[in-house]
Amino acid sequence: MENLRMWRQCAVHPKPPEEILRSVSLSEKCLTGPGPSNCSRRVLHSLGQQVLGHLHPEICQLMDDVKAGLRYAFQTRNRLTLALSTSGHGGMEACLNNLLEPGETVLIAKCGIWGERAADMASRIGANVKYLETAYGVPFDHVALDEALSRHRPAVVFVTHGESSTGMKQPLEGVGKLVHKYEALLIVDTVASLGGEPFFMDAWEVDATYTGSQKVLGAPPGLTPVSFSSRAETKIFRRTKQPAYYWDVKILGDYWNCFDAPRRVYHHTVSATLVYGLRTALMQLAEEGLPASWMRHAMAADKFREGLQRIGLRCYIEDPRYQLSTVTSIKLPSGINGDILIARTMKKYKIEISGGLGPTVGKILRVGLMGINARTQIVHRVLFALQDGLQYSLKTKM
């Protein structure tokens, strides 16, 4: 009783908050922004399995399965392929931290917000940041890259494959070969593209890449697949000690059994629940096959762009060669309040449409057709909601 009296005197909140005692019931939403995307029923079902310890034999087998699935998704034979317990930003930071040292030069292709984020992270490492800058929504070409490489002689080059802030796709064929001509390493962000756009890590000579579990793959957010080439490994094992323990892929590689060591080394407690989800998502991708998935996303994007024309909307990326299949950016028409339109589609139709991000705030709308949402039925639903949102926005203005 004395302890109870003392606890009551010390308590800041003597009673449990009412908010946390309420049960939660959510209506189902169609997640057609630039991510996350909806999980399939199979993925959601897999999340309900039991929690495992971080080195139980079952979790080790699941991690090995995930590695095999990721090598297929990335189209690589890299042994240092695993999933980080983090969001996509963690993948960006891990690649930069493991391949860049203070004082080294990094060349960042900047055509949207993700180049800006990479530059911010690289500057925190103490790297010398240089830009290969283009207008928003415009990819760089090999001539400009060659000139920038010759001028700056970077140790690392950072490129975003699918720039989701603008809906632009950066062609990658030949980029790795050119980067290696100058003895640099190539990092590619595939968060908004992997599984929905062709990507060949080995054939395109990419040294480090990362993606998000919650985009095309259709797993919950919280795991970020990464892969490092043998070239990248050479630098990782040669460099001075990695300053960030959590991103150290030498230790993470031991935990994920990438180096065939006699036993795994504990690094952190991976979420068995998220591993279940990612494994199931990768199983679905393997069952469908990458070429079929790439084609399905391209067809959904084509149908969506055709529908946009019919209702009088234009794509922000006008050249079809550089239009990202997974995220379509739409020019916001004059007189249309994007916030009102976005709120309307969510409130009335439970359909997510996003505004611009970073340099495109207030200029565009963004629609993501990824994973199980890259299908004709969803295309029609989004177009209908968009058209209604346009009309509603105009009426609200009047």
C-alpha positions in Angstrom: 0.0 0.0 0.0 2.9 2.4 0.8 4.3 1.8 -2.7 1.0 2.4 -4.3 0.6 5.7 -2.4 4.1 6.8 -3.5 3.5 5.8 -7.2 0.3 7.9 -7.2 2.2 10.9 -5.8 4.9 10.6 -8.5 2.6 10.0 -11.4 2.3 12.7 -14.0 -0.8 11.0 -15.5 -2.6 9.2 -12.7 -5.2 7.7 -15.1 -4.6 6.0 -18.5 -5.4 8.3 -21.4 -8.8 7.8 -23.0 -7.3 8.0 -26.4 -5.2 4.8 -26.0 -8.1 2.9 -24.5 -10.3 3.4 -27.6 -10.4 0.6 -30.2 -9.3 1.4 -33.7 -11.5 0.8 -36.8 -10.2 2.1 -40.2 -11.9 2.1 -43.5 -10.0 0.6 -46.4 -8.1 3.1 -48.6 -6.8 2.8 -52.1 -3.2 3.9 -51.8 -2.5 5.5 -55.2 0.0 8.1 -54.1 3.7 7.7 -54.7 3.9 5.2 -51.9 3.2 3.2 -49.8 1.0 1.0 -52.0 -1.6 -1.4 -50.8 -0.5 -4.8 -49.6 -2.1 -7.9 -51.1 -4.3 -10.2 -48.9 -1.5 -12.8 -48.9 1.0 -10.3 -47.6 -1.4 -9.0 -44.9 -2.1 -12.6 -43.8 1.6 -13.4 -43.5 2.0 -10.5 -41.0 -0.1 -12.4 -38.5 2.4 -15.1 -37.9 4.4 -15.4 -34.6 7.3 -13.2 -33.6 10.7 -14.9 -33.8 14.0 -14.3 -32.1 16.7 -12.5 -34.0 18.8 -15.7 -34.5 16.2 -18.5 -34.4 16.8 -21.0 -37.2 13.4 -20.1 -38.7 14.3 -16.4 -39.0 17.7 -17.2 -40.4 16.0 -19.3 -43.1 13.5 -16.6 -43.9 16.4 -14.1 -44.2 18.1 -16.4 -46.7 14.9 -16.7 -48.7 14.6 -12.9 -48.8 18.2 -12.6 -50.0 17.5 -14.9 -52.9 14.3 -13.0 -53.8 16.2 -9.7 -53.7 18.9 -10.9 -56.0 16.2 -11.8 -58.5 14.5 -8.4 -58.1 17.8 -6.5 -58.4 19.0 -8.9 -61.2 22.3 -9.4 -59.5 24.6 -12.1 -58.2 26.0 -9.9 -55.4 26.6 -11.8 -52.2 26.2 -8.6 -50.1 22.5 -8.3 -50.7 20.2 -7.9 -47.7 17.4 -5.8 -46.2 18.0 -3.0 -43.7 15.6 -2.4 -40.8 14.7 1.1 -41.9 12.8 3.1 -44.4 14.2 4.1 -47.9 16.0 7.1 -46.4 18.1 4.6 -44.4 19.0 2.8 -47.6 20.3 6.1 -49.1 22.3 6.9 -46.0 23.7 3.3 -45.7 24.9 3.4 -49.3 26.5 6.8 -48.9 28.0 6.0 -45.5 29.6 2.8 -46.6 31.1 4.1 -49.8 32.0 7.7 -49.0 34.7 8.9 -46.6 35.2 12.5 -45.3 36.9 14.7 -47.9 36.1 12.5 -50.9 34.1 13.9 -53.7 30.6 12.7 -54.6 28.9 13.7 -57.8 25.1 13.8 -57.4 22.7 13.9 -60.3 20.2 16.5 -59.1 16.8 16.8 -60.9 14.4 16.5 -58.0 14.2 16.1 -54.2 16.1 12.8 -53.9 19.3 14.3 -55.3 18.9 17.1 -52.7 18.4 14.6 -49.9 21.5 12.6 -51.0 23.5 15.8 -51.0 22.4 16.7 -47.5 23.4 13.2 -46.2 26.8 13.3 -48.1 27.6 16.7 -46.6 27.0 15.4 -43.1 29.6 12.7 -43.8 32.0 15.4 -44.7 32.1 14.7 -48.4 32.8 17.3 -51.1 29.5 17.5 -52.9 29.3 18.3 -56.6 26.2 18.4 -58.8 25.3 17.2 -62.3 22.2 19.3 -62.3 19.4 19.4 -64.8 16.0 21.1 -64.9 13.3 19.3 -62.9 11.9 16.4 -64.8 14.8 16.3 -67.3 17.4 13.5 -67.3 21.1 13.9 -67.8 22.8 12.5 -70.9 26.1 10.8 -71.3 27.9 13.8 -72.6 27.0 15.9 -69.6 27.9 13.0 -67.3 31.3 12.5 -69.0 32.1 16.2 -68.6 31.1 16.2 -64.9 33.2 13.1 -64.2 36.2 14.6 -66.0 35.9 17.9 -64.2 35.2 16.6 -60.6 36.9 13.1 -60.5 34.5 11.9 -57.9 34.9 8.8 -55.7 31.1 8.1 -55.9 28.3 9.0 -58.2 24.7 9.1 -57.0 21.7 8.7 -59.5 18.0 8.4 -58.9 16.4 5.9 -61.3 12.8 6.9 -60.6 12.5 10.5 -59.4 9.1 10.3 -57.7 9.0 14.0 -57.0 8.6 14.7 -60.7 7.6 11.3 -62.2 10.8 11.2 -64.3 12.8 8.0 -65.2 16.5 8.4 -65.7 17.9 6.0 -68.4 20.8 4.0 -66.9 22.2 2.0 -69.8 25.9 2.9 -70.1 26.0 5.0 -67.0 27.9 2.5 -64.9 30.4 1.8 -67.6 31.1 5.5 -67.9 31.4 6.0 -64.2 33.9 3.1 -63.9 35.9 4.6 -66.7 36.8 7.3 -64.1 37.3 4.7 -61.4 34.3 5.9 -59.4 31.5 3.9 -57.8 27.8 4.2 -58.8 24.9 4.3 -56.3 21.4 4.1 -57.8 18.2 4.9 -55.9 15.5 2.4 -57.1 12.9 3.2 -54.4 10.2 4.2 -56.8 11.1 1.9 -59.7 12.3 -1.6 -58.7 9.8 -4.2 -59.9 7.9 -1.7 -62.0 10.6 -0.7 -64.4 13.4 -2.8 -65.9 16.5 -2.7 -63.8 19.6 -4.8 -64.3 22.1 -4.2 -61.5 24.9 -6.4 -62.8 24.5 -5.7 -66.6 24.3 -2.0 -65.9 27.4 -2.1 -63.7 25.7 -0.5 -60.6 27.8 -0.7 -57.4 25.2 0.0 -54.8 21.4 0.2 -54.9 18.5 0.3 -52.5 14.7 0.2 -52.7 11.7 0.5 -50.4 9.6 -2.5 -49.3 6.4 -0.5 -49.5 6.4 0.6 -53.1 6.1 -1.8 -56.1 7.0 -4.8 -53.9 3.9 -4.2 -51.9 5.2 -5.1 -48.5 4.8 -3.0 -45.4 7.2 -0.1 -44.9 10.1 -0.7 -42.5 12.6 -2.8 -44.5 14.9 -1.4 -47.2 16.6 -3.9 -49.6 20.2 -3.1 -50.5 22.8 -4.7 -52.6 26.6 -4.0 -53.1 28.8 -5.1 -55.9 32.2 -6.7 -55.5 33.8 -3.3 -56.5 31.8 -1.7 -53.7 32.9 -4.5 -51.3 36.5 -3.8 -52.0 36.2 -0.3 -50.9 34.0 -1.2 -47.9 36.6 -3.6 -46.5 39.5 -1.3 -47.4 38.2 2.0 -45.9 38.5 3.4 -42.4 36.0 2.3 -39.8 32.4 3.1 -40.8 31.3 5.9 -38.4 27.7 4.7 -38.2 27.4 1.3 -36.5 23.8 0.8 -37.6 24.7 1.2 -41.3 27.9 -0.9 -41.2 27.2 -3.5 -43.9 30.3 -5.5 -42.8 28.5 -6.4 -39.6 25.1 -6.5 -41.2 26.5 -8.8 -43.9 27.6 -11.2 -41.1 24.1 -11.0 -39.6 22.5 -11.8 -42.9 25.1 -14.5 -43.6 26.3 -12.8 -46.8 29.9 -13.9 -46.4 29.4 -17.6 -45.5 31.0 -17.3 -42.1 30.7 -20.2 -39.7 28.0 -18.4 -37.6 25.9 -15.3 -37.8 26.9 -12.2 -35.8 24.2 -10.4 -33.9 23.7 -6.8 -35.1 20.2 -5.9 -34.1 16.8 -7.5 -33.7 15.2 -7.7 -37.1 11.4 -7.7 -37.2 10.2 -11.2 -38.1 6.8 -9.7 -38.9 8.3 -7.4 -41.6 10.5 -10.2 -42.9 7.3 -12.4 -43.4 5.7 -9.6 -45.4 8.7 -8.9 -47.6 9.3 -12.6 -48.3 5.6 -13.0 -49.3 5.9 -9.9 -51.5 9.0 -11.2 -53.2 7.3 -14.6 -53.7 4.5 -12.9 -55.5 7.0 -11.0 -57.7 8.8 -14.2 -58.5 5.5 -16.0 -59.3 4.5 -13.3 -61.8 8.0 -12.8 -63.2 9.8 -9.6 -63.6 9.1 -9.1 -67.3 5.4 -9.6 -66.7 5.5 -7.1 -63.8 7.3 -4.5 -65.9 4.8 -4.9 -68.7 1.8 -4.7 -66.3 3.0 -1.5 -64.8 3.8 0.0 -68.2 0.3 -0.9 -69.5 -1.4 0.5 -66.4 0.6 3.8 -66.8 -0.3 4.0 -70.5 -4.0 3.5 -69.9 -3.9 6.1 -67.1 -2.1 8.7 -69.3 -4.7 8.1 -72.1 -7.4 8.7 -69.6 -5.8 11.9 -68.4 -5.9 13.2 -72.0 -9.6 12.4 -72.2 -10.4 14.5 -69.1 -8.2 17.4 -70.2 -5.1 16.8 -68.0 -1.5 16.8 -69.1 1.5 14.9 -67.8 4.3 17.0 -66.2 6.9 14.7 -68.0 6.0 15.2 -71.6 8.6 12.9 -73.3 7.3 9.3 -73.1 10.9 8.0 -73.0 11.3 9.5 -69.5 7.9 8.9 -68.0 8.0 6.7 -65.0 5.5 3.9 -65.1 5.1 3.7 -61.3 4.4 7.4 -60.6 2.7 9.7 -63.0 3.0 13.4 -62.4 0.1 15.6 -63.6 0.3 19.4 -64.3 -2.0 21.2 -62.0 -4.4 23.2 -64.2 -4.7 26.9 -63.7 -7.4 27.7 -61.2 -7.5 24.3 -59.5 -6.7 24.1 -55.9 -4.7 20.8 -55.5 -5.3 20.6 -51.8 -9.1 20.7 -52.3 -9.0 18.1 -55.0 -6.8 15.7 -52.9 -9.1 16.1 -49.9 -12.1 15.4 -52.1 -10.8 12.2 -53.6 -9.9 10.9 -50.1 -13.1 11.9 -48.3 -15.5 10.8 -51.0 -13.7 7.9 -52.6 -11.0 6.8 -50.1 -8.5 7.2 -52.9 -5.1 8.7 -52.2 -3.7 11.3 -54.7 -0.7 13.3 -53.7 0.5 16.8 -54.4 4.0 17.7 -55.5 7.1 17.1 -53.3 10.0 19.5 -52.8 10.5 21.4 -56.1 7.0 20.5 -57.4 4.9 21.5 -54.5 1.8 23.4 -55.8 2.7 22.6 -59.4 1.6 18.9 -59.9 -0.5 16.0 -58.7 1.2 12.6 -58.4 -0.5 9.3 -58.8 1.2 6.0 -58.0 0.1 2.8 -59.8 2.3 0.2 -58.1 2.1 -3.4 -57.1 -1.4 -4.7 -56.9 -2.7 -1.2 -57.8 -1.2 -1.4 -61.3 -4.3 -2.7 -62.9 -7.1 -1.5 -65.1 -9.8 -1.5 -62.4 -7.7 0.9 -60.2 -6.9 3.1 -63.2 -10.6 3.7 -63.9 -11.3 4.3 -60.2 -8.6 6.9 -60.0 -9.6 8.7 -63.2 -13.2 8.9 -62.1 -12.2 10.4 -58.7 -9.8 12.8 -60.4 -12.5 14.1 -62.7 -14.9 14.6 -59.9 -12.2 16.3 -57.8 -11.5 18.7 -60.7 -15.2 19.6 -61.0 -15.5 20.0 -57.2 -12.5 22.2 -57.0 -13.9 24.5 -59.7 -17.3 24.7 -58.0 -15.6 25.5 -54.7 -13.7 28.4 -56.3 -16.9 29.8 -57.7 
